[in-house]
């Protein structure tokens, strides 16, 4: 059995939240899978791999492995 990584779990959680709630794309938008660049130093284990990316607050393009938590905001 393959155990999902934290990044995979975060992606699944975000997809479920986006599917089940009316969250504007200006807040969180799935951009698709992209290659994690080797110039990013935070997660060398993902260098060269396709991982999900999100647009946060219509401003920041972020790989899912850089999202540390998901919190509800009222």
C-alpha positions in Angstrom: 0.0 0.0 0.0 1.3 3.4 -0.9 1.0 6.0 1.8 0.2 9.5 0.4 2.7 12.3 1.1 1.7 15.4 3.1 1.6 17.4 -0.2 -0.8 14.8 -1.8 -3.1 14.9 1.3 -3.1 18.7 1.2 -4.0 18.7 -2.5 -6.9 16.2 -1.8 -8.1 18.4 1.1 -8.0 21.5 -1.1 -9.8 19.8 -3.9 -12.6 18.6 -1.5 -12.9 22.1 0.0 -13.1 23.7 -3.5 -15.7 21.2 -4.6 -17.9 21.4 -1.5 -17.8 25.2 -0.8 -18.4 28.3 -2.9 -14.9 29.7 -2.6 -14.2 32.5 -5.1 -11.3 31.9 -7.5 -9.9 35.2 -6.3 -9.2 33.4 -3.0 -8.0 30.0 -4.1 -7.7 28.6 -7.6 -6.2 25.3 -8.7 -3.7 26.0 -11.5 -2.9 22.4 -12.5 0.2 20.3 -12.2 3.6 21.9 -13.0 7.2 20.9 -12.6 8.7 21.9 -9.2 11.7 24.0 -10.2 15.2 23.0 -9.1 15.8 26.7 -8.2 13.3 26.3 -5.3 15.3 25.2 -2.3 12.5 24.5 0.2 11.7 20.9 -1.0 14.6 19.4 -2.9 12.7 16.0 -2.8 10.3 17.5 -5.4 12.8 18.9 -7.8 11.8 18.0 -11.4 8.5 16.4 -10.3 5.0 17.4 -11.4 3.0 18.7 -8.4 -0.2 20.7 -8.0 0.0 24.5 -7.9 -2.6 27.0 -6.5 -3.2 30.7 -6.9 -3.7 32.2 -3.5 -5.5 35.6 -3.0 -5.3 36.1 -6.8 -1.6 37.0 -6.3 0.6 34.1 -5.2 1.3 31.0 -7.3 2.2 28.4 -4.8 3.2 24.7 -5.1 1.0 22.5 -2.8 4.1 21.3 -0.9 4.5 24.9 0.3 1.0 25.1 1.8 1.5 24.2 5.5 -2.1 24.5 6.7 -5.6 25.2 5.6 -7.7 27.3 8.0 -11.3 28.4 7.8 -11.8 32.2 7.7 -15.3 33.7 8.4 
